[in-house]
Structure formats: C-alpha cells, structure tokens
Amino acid sequence: MSSKIKIYKGTVTAGQTDGTLVSSGTGLNPIESGAIKVPESGYAEGNWIKLAVRCDPGYETVLDSGRHARVSIVDSSGVNKWQLAPDSSGSPGTPVAWGLPLDFSSEI
C-alpha cells in the first residue's frame, strides 16, 4: 500500500503536479519526509519554502476531527524554529504559531 497523501517541494503550483516528491510511508501511519533544508544562501530570514500537499489521483481527504489533514514538523533539536502557513493565491497566508501544526479545513 502506498501513501495517498504526498508532500512535494521545489517549484510547486497549486492544482498542478509539479515539484519533487519528499514524503514516504505506507498510509497506515503518518507520512514522513526527509530533512527540508533551508539553503545557506537564497533565503533571508522571513522567506518561505513552498511545499505542496496532494492526494493521489482518484483520492480525496475526508473531514475527521474537524480537519481534512494536519501537517506538522518534528524538530529533532527540540527548538521550534519554523512556522507553517496555508497558500493564499500563491503566497503564504496567515501562519500558525511557531512550532504548531497546520490543519487543513478544506478537502485536498
């Protein structure tokens, strides 16, 4: 069994299939991604790294516990130095608080 929800990075466009797949898993447990590193150059403090959360063709998320999906980052250092924000017309929307997960209230 493969994951039905996947995470992509790089050049990603809402509603498209572009980007580089960075997640793995069986769908029985939370999906996992390797490190999503901020390059040493090219990102000044405050710039965002864009990720896409997509379902495999023929699948969609369903509402469960008040959300369709939740994305969180596990920071092995124990310091929450990241924020997540939804896409708002191609730009980051209002971010959640530092270190908290991002819940998707609409279908993916």
Phi, psi and omega per residue, in radians:
M1 nan 2.366 3.117
S2 -1.863 2.912 3.084
S3 -1.160 2.518 3.061
K4 -1.703 -0.361 3.052
I5 -1.966 2.335 -3.102
K6 -2.332 2.730 3.109
I7 -2.002 2.340 3.134
Y8 -2.120 2.650 3.078
K9 -2.281 3.120 3.138
G10 1.566 -2.435 3.118
T11 -1.414 1.735 -3.136
V12 -2.103 2.463 -3.102
T13 -2.209 2.298 3.129
A14 -0.962 2.312 3.102
G15 1.390 0.048 -3.112
Q16 -1.931 -3.012 -3.131
T17 -2.139 0.399 -3.090
D18 -1.494 3.054 3.131
G19 1.783 3.066 -3.132
T20 -1.890 2.193 3.129
L21 -1.127 2.249 3.135
V22 -2.166 0.032 -3.110
S23 -1.889 2.795 3.072
S24 -2.630 2.840 3.120
G25 2.634 3.092 -3.096
T26 -1.797 -0.202 -3.041
G27 1.575 -0.194 3.109
L28 -1.472 -0.410 3.124
N29 -2.274 3.025 3.077
P30 -0.944 2.480 3.096
I31 -1.260 2.728 -3.099
E32 -2.158 2.678 3.064
S33 -2.296 2.610 2.981
G34 -1.239 -3.083 3.138
A35 -1.047 2.351 3.019
I36 -1.865 1.657 -2.957
K37 -1.547 2.483 2.994
V38 -1.476 2.145 -3.141
P39 -1.051 2.659 3.128
E40 -1.080 -0.551 3.070
S41 -2.201 2.746 3.098
G42 1.795 -0.268 3.089
Y43 -2.275 1.919 3.038
A44 -1.438 2.785 3.125
E45 -0.940 2.290 3.124
G46 1.778 -0.292 3.092
N47 -1.356 2.660 -3.045
W48 -1.817 2.602 2.967
I49 -1.765 2.181 -3.064
K50 -1.558 2.275 3.066
L51 -2.155 2.675 3.061
A52 -2.085 2.366 3.052
V53 -1.911 2.099 -3.046
R54 -2.355 2.645 2.990
C55 -1.644 2.645 2.995
D56 -1.079 2.657 3.091
P57 -0.947 2.391 3.130
G58 1.548 -0.038 -3.141
Y59 -2.101 2.759 3.039
E60 -2.632 2.773 3.122
T61 -1.431 2.778 3.075
V62 -2.165 2.677 -3.132
L63 -1.209 2.186 3.130
D64 -2.565 2.235 -3.113
S65 0.979 0.602 3.082
G66 1.402 0.173 -3.137
R67 -2.593 2.773 3.068
H68 -1.584 -0.542 3.117
A69 -2.830 2.820 3.082
R70 -2.363 2.311 3.061
V71 -2.051 2.258 3.063
S72 -2.424 2.788 3.123
I73 -1.995 2.278 3.077
V74 -1.661 1.992 -3.079
D75 -1.689 1.876 -3.053
S76 -1.118 -0.364 -3.141
S77 -1.391 -0.244 -3.137
G78 1.447 0.054 3.123
V79 -1.936 2.228 -3.125
N80 -1.517 1.627 -3.116
K81 -1.903 0.523 -3.089
W82 -2.489 2.732 3.036
Q83 -2.344 2.692 3.062
L84 -2.057 2.518 3.131
A85 -2.482 2.529 3.079
P86 -1.295 2.784 3.061
D87 -1.294 2.357 3.085
S88 -2.283 1.609 -3.117
S89 0.989 0.724 3.077
G90 1.574 -0.040 3.125
S91 -2.214 2.754 3.116
P92 -1.086 2.323 3.043
G93 -1.457 -2.744 3.141
T94 -1.213 2.091 -3.113
P95 -1.316 2.703 2.983
V96 -1.351 2.972 -3.124
A97 -1.088 2.745 -3.129
W98 -0.919 2.213 3.050
G99 1.435 -0.050 -3.117
L100 -1.606 2.733 3.122
P101 -1.312 2.746 3.081
L102 -1.810 2.109 3.101
D103 -1.685 2.432 3.084
F104 -1.745 2.023 -3.100
S105 -1.542 -0.209 3.120
S106 -1.999 2.836 -3.085
E107 -1.105 2.440 3.052
I108 -1.791 nan nan
